[in-house]
Amino acid sequence: MASYPFAAANPLAPEWLAVPSDPDSLAPGLWARTVTRDDGELTVGGVRATELAARYGTPIYVVDETDARERASEVRAAFTDAFERVGTTAKVYYAGKAFLSVEVARWMGDAGLNIDVCSGGELAVALAAGVDPARLGFHGNNKSLAEIDRAVSVGVGAIILDSVQEIDRVADAAARHGRTQRVRLRVNSGVHAHTHAFLATSHEDQKFGIGLADAPDAVARIRSHTGLEFLGLHCHIGSQIFGADGFAESAARLLAVHRLLLDGGDVPELNLGGGFGIAYTSVDDPSPIGELADRIAQTVAAGCAELGIPVPVVAFEPGRSIIGTAGLTLYTAGTIKDVQVSYQDDGETAVRRYVSVDGGMSDNARPALYDADYSVRIANRVSVAPPALVRIAGKHCESGDIVVDADYLPADVAVGDLLAVPATGAYCWSLASNYNYLGRPAVIAVRDGVSRVIVRGETEADLLARDAGYDADAAGAHKGVSE
């Protein structure tokens, strides 16, 4: 019988990571709503993980369509209801940068959401999905003249001006197309979200927006152009935010300037951005979206009452909180290594088990970019083996290619096991790369026992097809190249 020297708490584990009583358990809040175990095997949307792996290979992204659609509707309802209670309306834009495909854009439209895009490519996807351009917002700190021209020409509902230079650029495009273009002005409120430094996007020393003190002059310039219609201020304070305090403080600062701007004309809207967090590990505890919506609505209403101004239409841009938990990634375990690691000056060591998988930083760059933590479970079976501390490593030629820094799996985790990493619906496919010439994985939607490809995975043939030095005929019509 196998012996497992890993059952006790491993001193190499981070302090927040507790040893689970059951390393096969699915922590609430981390997994898409339809994820269960059926005879020990992970299922999502009524489809077994082994069936998905057999049909589509690994790694693959799996999106619970029911979950994504429900969360979109719930977020819209939460903000709509909260702001109706304070006498105004709310607009909700799905932040396409989290994950955008033609199908996902349609799901968001079906749920009544607008969509936020921040490049010509994302605009093209939204238009290909049949989204009404009037329901689109266009972001970006360095929109090209061609992107601005296209956005104006198709009738994008709002362009978010990120600099003073963009005011004239958008005005020129509006004049050229004989349109009145609605615009927002992105400002920095100076509020720092409690998040990773690379994710905090509303402090002063960063590339987005303009200083709040500079807003009145910029708005005067906007209003000087007859082809521009000023909607209001926009601010985004960061990402992966669990509470409402940052939004409340940012709203208070924006409303003070909003009040000044009313002296020069209408300011119908206020956009407070997005950044609402989700759980990636068992200790993450984000506030429910309904509580956040209520708190922000009450803060905005109180601020307006104090200033003696009407409550504007308030807009939000959630992305991760809609699509993040709806997704998971399936990998196959390959090489497994036990490494003795010193953890005390006296030479005491402990074992860290490295489990390498067939993907990595090319399909999930967040651990490398942000030190992001994830969780993992065996998907093809359950086990009676005790928990062992594992680190899930990718297959790339980088020591920092880590998918899950620390979690506990059954100690009998083996080559060929199917591993599932939850909460990968946001900022995984959208940040994916071809590093080491790996093709980006397919995205599979599951719903009511049916699976389907919504983004095709890339093959070696796809990668070589872009290489101008590759002659398919000379190479024997892709001989030796994976299709």
Buried (B, 14 or more C-beta within 10 A) or exposed (E): EEEEEBEEBBEBBEEEBEBBEEBBEBBEBBBBBBBEBEEEBBBBBBBBBBEBBEEBBBBBBBBBBBBBBBBBBBBBBBBBBBBEEBEBBBBBBBBBBBBBBBBBBBBBBEBEBBBBBBBBEBBEBBBEBEBEBEBBBBBBBEBEEEBBBBBBBBBBBBBBBBBBEBBBBBBBBBBEBEBEBBBBBBBBBBBBBBBBEEBBBBBEEEEBBBEBEBBBEBBEBBBEBEBBBBBBBBBBBBBBBBBBBBBBBBBBBBBEBBBBBBEEEEBEBBBBBBBBBBBBBBEBEBBEBBBBBBBBBBBBBBBBEEBEBEBBBBBBBBBBBBBBBBBBBBBBBBEBEEEEEEEEEEEEEBBBBBBBBBBBBBBBBBBBBBEBBBBBBBBBBBBEBBBBBBBBBBBBEBEEBBBBBBBBBBBBBEEEBBBBBBBBBBBBBBBBEEBBEBBBBBBBBBBEEEBEBBBEBBBBBBBBBEEEEBEEEEEEEBEEBEE
